[in-house]
Amino acid sequence: MQGQGWDLHGPEQRDGIRCSWNVWPSSRLEATRIVIPLGCLYSPLKRIENMPGPLSYDPIKCNGCGAVLNPFVQVDFRTKLWTCPFCAARNHFPPHYAENISETSLPAELISQFTTVEYELQSINPVGPPAFMLVVDTCIDEDELVHLRDALQQTLNLLPEDAL
């Protein structure tokens, strides 16, 4: 069945994210029936090909849950509203978006190839160097612990010099 179905490794290769499930529950009832917890591993320093440059404005957030505008929202171009895929809240586009948005003229956040974008935040000042927290489960065999140590050393070498 090569070439059919969903590419399980695609999101990880494209965006540096690996989820415990391929599909989020579509209702509260489905969410209560999940046996394995929903979770994601995200690689924040992954180099992403064909990613647009940093967007020089603040992200547009859902009024209901705070999720950020993304290619998975439903957009009503006639009323200039978008529906959040997480909480189903309907949100108005800000005026500078509403004036220019159409099916043929989309902002970078809504283009399906750009599932990851970066923002240069305008509303807050930089607060210092980035901080990283690594959580490590050391309850593993000694051989695996050696490989873990090597992987951690490689990861630490990739961190910016001014990281905390």
Residue pairs with C-beta under 8 A, 6 or more apart in sequence:
6 22
8 22
11 17
11 18
11 19
11 115
12 18
14 48
14 115
14 116
15 46
15 48
15 115
15 116
16 42
16 43
16 44
16 46
16 48
16 116
17 40
17 41
17 42
17 43
18 40
18 41
19 38
19 39
19 40
19 41
20 36
20 37
20 38
20 39
20 40
21 34
21 36
21 38
24 38
25 31
25 33
25 34
25 38
45 158
45 159
48 116
50 113
51 114
51 116
51 117
51 118
52 108
52 114
52 117
53 118
54 117
54 118
54 119
54 120
55 108
55 109
55 117
55 118
55 119
55 120
56 120
56 122
57 119
57 120
57 122
58 119
58 121
58 122
58 123
59 68
59 69
59 109
59 119
60 68
60 69
60 91
60 93
60 94
60 97
60 109
61 67
61 68
61 69
62 68
62 69
62 84
62 86
62 87
62 89
62 91
63 89
63 91
64 84
64 87
64 88
64 89
64 91
65 84
65 86
65 87
65 89
67 84
67 85
67 86
67 87
68 109
69 82
69 107
69 109
69 110
70 85
70 109
70 110
70 115
71 109
71 110
71 111
71 112
71 114
71 115
72 85
73 82
73 83
73 84
73 85
73 110
74 82
74 83
74 85
75 81
75 82
75 83
75 101
75 110
76 82
76 83
77 101
77 102
77 103
80 92
80 93
80 97
80 98
80 101
81 90
81 91
81 92
81 93
82 90
82 91
82 93
83 89
83 90
83 91
84 90
84 91
92 98
93 101
97 107
101 107
108 114
108 117
109 117
128 164
129 160
129 162
129 163
129 164
130 160
130 162
130 163
130 164
131 163
131 164
132 159
132 163
132 164
134 152
134 155
136 148
136 152
138 145
138 148
140 148
